[in-house]
Amino acid sequence: MKTCLIICSMLVVSCLFSQTDSIARDKKYRYGLQFGGSFNTLIGQPLINPIVTQSNDKHQFEFGPKFYTGAWNPEGVRFGFEVNYKYYPNTKVTPFSSFLLLNSELYYEKGTVYYTDYNSIPNEVHQVTRTWTTQIAAIQIGYGIEYRFLSQFYLTTDVSFGGYYQETDGARISDEPLLNSEWSNGFFGLSTRMGLSLGWRFKK
């Protein structure tokens, strides 16, 4: 009987230590890579998101660029950047887990259009260059689901809602001073974001 109790006690202690060790490993932060896409009502077209992640059992931090898809007729540049925080209430040790998402995004667009003005001044034709720069900052809160497979691979989907501030500065330049002008405007709005990603967490 004593032998049985000793053996049982040793098994219980062994299990406790193994669970503690497992939890300790899960709480160590490790890096990963995530690739996916998102759609935001701010931009109105799918965006590609390669992201670097840092995570432990209940937290994950993400950051990376956002690349536009589709054609853009004006000459110029456009790009974005994304920073996310995910909180997993029940950790990520099960195949399916849910998370709360805090998403922040920055966008920058600069465009140039050239055209001929026939109408502004009667009987005169002028070449006009129109330029503008738009900056957008957005923050959204949402909910997502993660499915983990093949040990370190995972697939996530999420949806979030929030708001944004957009500011645009523009100018019209011509050889005729009467046609030259500058403008600036800014406004707040509501936004919705949906995302789908495939990720990999590196083992320590």
C-alpha positions as CSV (number, residue, x, y, z in Angstrom):
1,M,0.0,0.0,0.0
2,K,2.8,2.4,0.9
3,T,4.6,1.6,-2.3
4,C,1.4,2.3,-4.3
5,L,1.0,5.7,-2.5
6,I,4.6,6.6,-3.1
7,I,4.3,5.7,-6.8
8,C,1.1,7.7,-7.1
9,S,2.6,10.7,-5.3
10,M,5.7,10.6,-7.6
11,L,3.4,10.5,-10.7
12,V,1.4,13.5,-9.4
13,V,4.5,15.5,-8.7
14,S,6.0,14.5,-12.1
15,C,2.8,15.7,-13.8
16,L,2.8,19.0,-11.9
17,F,6.4,19.7,-12.8
18,S,5.8,18.8,-16.5
19,Q,2.7,21.1,-16.7
20,T,4.7,23.9,-15.0
21,D,7.5,23.4,-17.4
22,S,5.1,23.4,-20.4
23,I,3.4,26.6,-19.2
24,A,6.8,28.2,-18.7
25,R,7.8,27.4,-22.2
26,D,4.5,28.7,-23.5
27,K,5.1,32.0,-21.7
28,K,8.4,32.6,-23.4
29,Y,8.2,35.1,-26.2
30,R,9.1,33.9,-29.7
31,Y,9.1,35.4,-33.2
32,G,7.2,34.4,-36.2
33,L,6.1,35.3,-39.7
34,Q,2.6,35.9,-40.9
35,F,1.3,36.5,-44.5
36,G,-2.2,37.4,-45.5
37,G,-4.6,39.9,-46.7
38,S,-7.1,42.4,-45.4
39,F,-9.9,44.6,-46.7
40,N,-10.6,47.9,-45.2
41,T,-13.4,50.3,-46.1
42,L,-10.9,53.1,-46.0
43,I,-9.1,51.9,-49.1
44,G,-11.8,49.9,-50.8
45,Q,-9.5,47.2,-52.2
46,P,-7.6,44.1,-50.9
47,L,-4.3,44.8,-49.2
48,I,-1.4,42.3,-48.8
49,N,0.1,42.1,-45.3
50,P,3.5,40.5,-44.7
51,I,4.0,40.7,-40.9
52,V,6.5,39.9,-38.2
53,T,5.1,38.6,-34.9
54,Q,6.2,38.2,-31.3
55,S,4.0,36.0,-29.1
56,N,3.6,34.0,-26.0
57,D,0.7,32.0,-24.6
58,K,-1.8,34.9,-24.3
59,H,-0.3,37.8,-26.2
60,Q,0.9,38.5,-29.7
61,F,2.3,41.7,-31.2
62,E,2.4,42.2,-34.9
63,F,3.9,44.8,-37.2
64,G,4.6,45.1,-40.9
65,P,3.9,46.9,-44.2
66,K,0.7,46.9,-46.2
67,F,0.9,46.7,-50.0
68,Y,-1.9,47.9,-52.3
69,T,-3.4,45.7,-55.0
70,G,-4.9,46.7,-58.3
71,A,-4.1,49.5,-60.7
72,W,-3.7,53.1,-59.7
73,N,-4.0,55.6,-62.6
74,P,-2.3,58.7,-61.2
75,E,1.5,58.8,-61.0
76,G,2.8,58.6,-57.4
77,V,3.3,56.3,-54.5
78,R,1.1,54.7,-51.9
79,F,1.8,52.4,-49.0
80,G,0.6,51.5,-45.5
81,F,1.9,50.2,-42.2
82,E,0.1,48.0,-39.6
83,V,0.6,47.4,-35.9
84,N,-1.6,44.8,-34.0
85,Y,-2.0,43.5,-30.6
86,K,-3.9,40.2,-30.0
87,Y,-5.0,38.9,-26.6
88,Y,-5.9,35.2,-26.3
89,P,-8.0,34.7,-23.1
90,N,-7.5,30.9,-23.2
91,T,-4.0,30.8,-24.6
92,K,-3.0,29.2,-27.9
93,V,-2.3,25.7,-26.8
94,T,-5.5,24.2,-28.4
95,P,-6.1,23.7,-32.1
96,F,-8.9,26.4,-32.0
97,S,-8.6,29.6,-30.0
98,S,-10.1,33.0,-30.1
99,F,-8.5,36.4,-29.6
100,L,-9.4,40.1,-29.1
101,L,-7.7,42.4,-31.6
102,L,-6.5,46.0,-31.4
103,N,-5.5,47.1,-34.9
104,S,-3.8,50.4,-35.9
105,E,-3.0,51.3,-39.5
106,L,-1.3,54.2,-41.2
107,Y,-1.6,55.0,-44.9
108,Y,0.2,57.4,-47.2
109,E,-0.8,58.3,-50.8
110,K,0.8,60.9,-53.1
111,G,-0.6,61.4,-56.6
112,T,0.0,63.6,-59.6
113,V,-2.2,64.2,-62.6
114,Y,-1.5,66.2,-65.7
115,Y,-4.2,67.7,-67.9
116,T,-5.1,70.5,-70.3
117,D,-7.5,73.2,-69.1
118,Y,-9.6,74.6,-71.9
119,N,-12.5,76.1,-69.9
120,S,-11.2,78.1,-66.9
121,I,-10.1,81.1,-69.0
122,P,-12.0,81.8,-72.2
123,N,-10.0,81.4,-75.4
124,E,-6.9,80.2,-73.5
125,V,-5.4,76.8,-73.1
126,H,-3.1,75.9,-70.3
127,Q,-1.3,72.8,-69.1
128,V,-2.0,72.0,-65.4
129,T,-0.4,69.8,-62.9
130,R,-2.5,68.7,-60.0
131,T,-0.8,67.0,-57.0
132,W,-2.2,65.8,-53.6
133,T,-1.0,64.0,-50.5
134,T,-3.3,62.0,-48.3
135,Q,-2.5,60.6,-44.9
136,I,-4.8,58.3,-42.9
137,A,-4.5,57.0,-39.4
138,A,-7.0,54.3,-38.2
139,I,-7.6,52.3,-35.0
140,Q,-10.0,49.4,-34.8
141,I,-11.1,46.8,-32.2
142,G,-12.2,43.4,-33.2
143,Y,-12.5,39.6,-32.6
144,G,-10.8,36.7,-34.4
145,I,-10.4,33.0,-34.5
146,E,-7.2,31.0,-34.9
147,Y,-6.8,27.4,-36.1
148,R,-3.4,25.8,-35.3
149,F,-2.1,22.8,-37.3
150,L,1.2,21.1,-38.1
151,S,2.5,22.2,-34.7
152,Q,3.5,25.8,-35.5
153,F,1.4,26.7,-38.5
154,Y,-1.8,28.6,-37.9
155,L,-4.6,30.2,-39.8
156,T,-6.5,33.3,-38.5
157,T,-9.6,35.2,-39.5
158,D,-10.8,38.4,-37.9
159,V,-13.2,41.4,-38.2
160,S,-12.9,44.7,-36.5
161,F,-14.6,48.1,-36.3
162,G,-13.3,51.6,-35.4
163,G,-12.6,55.0,-36.7
164,Y,-10.0,57.0,-38.7
165,Y,-8.7,60.5,-39.4
166,Q,-7.9,61.5,-43.0
167,E,-6.0,64.6,-44.0
168,T,-5.4,65.7,-47.6
169,D,-3.2,68.5,-48.9
170,G,-3.3,69.4,-52.6
171,A,-2.1,72.0,-55.2
172,R,-2.8,73.0,-58.7
173,I,0.1,74.4,-60.7
174,S,0.1,76.0,-64.1
175,D,1.9,78.7,-66.2
176,E,-1.1,80.9,-65.6
177,P,-1.1,82.3,-62.0
178,L,-4.9,82.6,-62.0
179,L,-5.2,78.8,-62.2
180,N,-2.8,78.1,-59.3
181,S,-4.3,77.1,-56.0
182,E,-3.7,75.1,-52.8
183,W,-6.2,73.3,-50.5
184,S,-6.2,71.3,-47.4
185,N,-8.9,69.3,-45.6
186,G,-9.3,66.8,-42.8
187,F,-12.1,64.7,-41.4
188,F,-13.0,61.8,-39.1
189,G,-15.0,58.7,-40.2
190,L,-15.9,55.1,-39.3
191,S,-14.1,52.1,-40.7
192,T,-14.5,48.3,-40.9
193,R,-11.6,45.8,-41.4
194,M,-11.6,42.1,-42.3
195,G,-8.5,40.0,-42.3
196,L,-7.3,36.5,-43.2
197,S,-3.7,35.3,-42.6
198,L,-1.4,32.2,-42.5
199,G,1.3,32.3,-40.0
200,W,4.3,30.4,-38.5
201,R,5.8,30.7,-35.0
202,F,9.4,29.7,-34.7
203,K,10.4,27.2,-32.0
204,K,12.9,28.4,-29.4
